[in-house]
């Protein structure tokens, strides 16, 4: 039963993100958390504060507006005091030059009593960096900015 609840919650958060509401994700973070998005690029870095997460989401929505996540797998394991969640999703959206951004995203999360304490995000960095280069070429210099950390 607990596994089904966690899986439904994760799916619900992704559905809200697809509607442009990232607050459900930020609101689910524990008081102390670590969010790592691998790679040295505008969306990469390590965040440990709600402010940094909000700024990261705002940047993500500016750089990849309309990006949609299609959850392919949500795997849940462990008790409420140390729940492990793995997701595999397709992310896609239109780029400024008319091409499509399509990538696979893997996320690994740890929850403690329903609150997210750790997130690690991995995707094909060559595909992502190409998309960010296309966004930068359209005049959005932020696509080449340093990662938001903090």
N, C-alpha and C positions, 0 to 999 in steps of 0.2 A: 504494500500500500504506500509506504513512504517513498519508494522508488518512483511510483507512478505520479505522486504529487510533485516531486522534484522535477521529473521529466516534463510534466505539464507546465510547471512554473517557468522552466527554461524556454520552452516553446512560446509561452505567453510573452516573455521578455523580448525574444527575437521578433515576434509579431508587432510589438510596440515600437521597436527600433525601426522596423520596416515602414512604420507610419511617421517616422521622424521624431519619435518620443524616446530619447535615450535615458530619460530620468528613471525609468523602471530599473535599468541596469545599475545606475549609480546609487539609487536608493537601496539596492540589494547588497551593497558592499558593507562589510563589517567596519567597525570603528578603526581597526588597524588592518590594512590590506596591502597587497602588492599586485600591481598589474604590469606585466611585461609583454610588450609587442616586439618581437625580434626584428633586428635590422637597424641600420643607420640610415634613416630616412625621416620624412616629416611626420609619419605616423608611428615611428618606432619609439623605443625608450621604456623607461620604468617610472611608474607613477604610484604614489602612496598616499595622496591626499584627494579629497573630494573636489577641491578647486582644480587640481591638475587634470582629473578625470573629466570634469565639465569642459575645460578648455580643449582637451583632446577630442571629445565628442563634437564640440562646435567646429573645430578644425576639420575633422573627418567629414562632417556634413557639408562644409564649404567646398572641400576638395573633391568629394565624390557624391554630389547631391543626387538623391534618387536611388542610390545603391540599395539593392535588395538582397536579403539573405534567405536562402532556401536551405532549411535544416535537412540534412540527409541522415544523420545519426545523432542520437543523444543517449550516451551510456552512463548509467548511474551505479555506483557501488559504495558500500560502506554504511556505517551507522550515522545517526544525526550529528554526532560530535566530531566526525571526520568523514564527510561524504566527498567522494571523488566523482567528478563529472567530466566526460570527454564529449566534445561535439565535433562534427564534421559538417561543414556547410559550403554551399556555393554562394559566392557574392558576385553580383553582376550589376552593371549600370552603364549608361551612355557617357562617353567622354566628349570633351568639347570639339574634337575633330570629326565626330560622327561615328567613330569606332566604338566597340563595346569593351568594357572591362569585365573580364570573367576570370575568377580565381577560386581556388579551394582554400578554405580557412579551417584550421584545426585549433580548438581551444581546449585547454585543460584547466579545470577549476577545482578548488578545494572549498568546501562549505563547512562551517561550524555552526550547528544549531540554526541552519537555514540562512546564514549570512556568508557571503563570499569573502574568503580571506586571501585567496591567491588565484590569479588568472595568468595563464601563459598562452599567447596567441602566436601561431606560426602559419605563414602562407608562402606561396611561391614568390620570393622577393624579386626575382627578375620581372615577373609579370606586374607586380605592384610598382616597382620603380619605373618601368616603362609607362604605366598609367600616370604616375606622378609627373614624369617628363612631358607627357602630352598635355596635362593640366597646366604645367609651368609654361609651355610653349604658347598656350592660349592667353598668357598675360597674368596668370595667378602665381606670383612669385612665392607665395606661402608653401606651394607644393615642394619647394626646395629648401624649406626652413629646417632648422635644427629640431630634433625631437622635443616634445614637451615632457619635461621631467619634474619631479617634485612630489 
